[in-house]
Amino acid sequence: MQQSWLKKEGNPDLVLYMLGWASTPNAVWHIKPSHCDVLACYDYRSIAPLSAGDLAPYRRIYLFAWSFGVWVAEQCCRDLPLHRAIALNGTPFPVDDHYGMRLRVVMRTMQGLARVGMNPFHEKTYGGLRYIPEGPFPDRSIEDKIEELRLLAEWSKEDSAAHLRWDEAWIGDKDEIFPPAKMWAYWQSIGLGTGFESYHYPFADPNIVLRQLGD
């Protein structure tokens, strides 16, 4: 798991992004609130718990977990004193017949990556490519992305459980990666779920993050 500080200025609050599969911090490069430090986690070919001690100086930690990042947050953020935890277009059960993607769909995605690359996935994720984020981070190799997806599928099938107390769960009405009906099924079972106009990529509108933050 890679960790990149997008902003570290000694601010009192922290925005913690657990990004989705195949991401780089370019996904949230444009959302760096003025009164918060910002840490992005991605590339989950290995995962490890985040240390509460390392983040102890922060008054408030705001977690925004996207897609497979929701499952990773369940594994890596359970020891953190989260002020708010917001799930975006994902569930704690990412490879699941009831609450996530079917395993055969994930396997088909891996096979397609080797043949045709990322464009079909990007078209679905970023609304026909209209919302592809830009930033200074280089793209990752297709081999790295295939390995990451294989490991995430294996690990999440073996160990999917809900450990965190989520405050909100946002469900994009145009999501073509995580089936909205399955996200609704899970989040409504625990009393959460808010619909919004979005493709799988949830950060096109910075307000999805900014309106959650305190003064």
Secondary structure as GFF3:
##gff-version 3
##sequence-region A 1 215
A	DSSP	beta_strand	2	7	.	.	.	ID=ss1
A	DSSP	beta_strand	13	18	.	.	.	ID=ss2
A	DSSP	three_ten_helix	25	28	.	.	.	ID=ss3
A	DSSP	beta_strand	36	42	.	.	.	ID=ss4
A	DSSP	beta_strand	60	66	.	.	.	ID=ss5
A	DSSP	alpha_helix	68	76	.	.	.	ID=ss6
A	DSSP	beta_strand	84	88	.	.	.	ID=ss7
A	DSSP	alpha_helix	103	116	.	.	.	ID=ss8
A	DSSP	alpha_helix	119	125	.	.	.	ID=ss9
A	DSSP	alpha_helix	142	158	.	.	.	ID=ss10
A	DSSP	beta_strand	168	172	.	.	.	ID=ss11
A	DSSP	alpha_helix	180	189	.	.	.	ID=ss12
A	DSSP	beta_strand	194	196	.	.	.	ID=ss13
A	DSSP	alpha_helix	207	210	.	.	.	ID=ss14
###
